[in-house]
Amino acid sequence: MSFNIGLSGLYAANKQLDVTGNNIANVATTGFKSSRAEFADVYSATKLGSGSKTVGNGVRLANVSQQFGQGDVNNTGNVLDMGIQGQGFFVLSNNGSLSYTRAGTFKTDKEGFITNSEGTARLQGYGVDANGKIQNGILTDLRIDTSNLPPKPTDLISSTINLNSTADAIPKTATYKFDPANTATFTKQFTTPVYDAQGNQHSMDQYMVKTGANTWDVYTLIDGRNLDGNSPTDATTLAVPSTMTFGESGELLKVSTPMPSGAPRESSDLLLTGWIPGTVKDGVWSANGADGADTITLSLGKTTQFNADTARSIPTQNGYATGQITNLTIDGSGVLLANFSNNQTKPIGQLSLASFTNEQGLQPVGGTSWKETFASGIPGYDSPETGTLGSIVSNSLEESNVNLTNELVELIKAQSNYQANAKTISTQSTIMQTIIQMT
């Protein structure tokens, strides 16, 4: 019996050495999780129990459990290197077969798909629609689209403007004629870049003319011309202003725009329709050609008339020219943001992380990856920083969580255990030799 007990001890010590050696071998493996050998004693028993004087039959390997503790996340400088700070696994798909990993060493293949370092599996996440909105709930292969960002015509401009209530009024006499080249015909000028549907940049100039105690005229020109494409100083095509009316407290009451027919249009916004050279018909400016924008809305609701310098905050407008992708950034929630040469930023996807009820039930399949099993439970997918899921750290990798000092101590313990069990066998052999000599 002692021979079997000693052999079981040698086997257990050998397995302990195997596990420890594997941990040490993978001390520099990205995303590696250390393992621990777990043992259980062995007793013979019958249906009526093992009895109170039963001697054990040795030891057996009960389990090799992986320790999913957090590893250090260190910077690498590669944007597609990603570490998870907290819980969760990256999701990889190899022709529909899903695996899970903590190793974020990703790259792109020739088609732009994000893959693991071997290029055998694609990173999974959520795609975006035409407007850049994340489509949560449907896993897809993440791909970095390097095509140009198409231009967008300007259709909204907003800013905060204050018009000086103490500025001198410019009387609208019979001889007055607005002339953008004559500063005596206007009080203040503001310029805003705007874009047409082909991505061409134009200059929109607004000329503010104080005409009374609480009234200001606004002349709007595109590239120095009226909205109908003609010169604002041409005797037959004089610029037509809109009129802003303010209350006694300096708040904007309305913006009134004359129409060729019918009553003036009154609103807190100024609408420019067909702003690329066109013709005026039925109160709207109709564009000539396909390069015109339907409408630009100039949001003037934040315009005030106080006793302060006439000034405008930096305007915002939503148009832009064609852009080429210049770089990629990934935020903590896993959103992939493409930055373009036209100063635009557009989401092109979002990483998905998987979580399991029982991580210990995952089956290691090599390549620092695991597979789902019945014991692990089915995975739950969601975006990073949702619930208990961790955050994504771009330009970084999670190192192995192996504690080398502890593993070296385990080596010493396993060696001692092996020697002690070998001694058990040699001692039993000596006893048997003694018995044989007695006979």
Secondary structure, DSSP 8 states (H G I E B T S, - for coil): -HHHHHHHHHHHHHHHHHHHHHHHHTTTSTT---EEEEEEEE---BTTB--TT----EEEEEEEEE------EEE-S-TTBEEEESB-EEEEEETTEEEEES--BEEE-TTSBEEETTSSSEEEEE-B-TT--B-TT--EE-B---S-B--B---EEE--EE--TTS------TT----TT-GGG-SEEEEEEEE-TT--EEEEEEEEEE-SSSEEEEEEEETTB-TTSS-TT-TTS----EEEEE-TTSBEEEEEE--SSSS-EEESEEEEES-SSEEEETTEEEESSTT--SEEEEE-TT-B--SS--EE---EE--B--B-EEEEEE-TT-EEEEEETTS-EEEEEEE-EEE-S-GGG-EEEETTEEE--TTT---EEE-TTSTTB-EEEETEEE-----HHHHHHHHHHHHHHHHHHHHHHHHHHHHHHHHHHH-
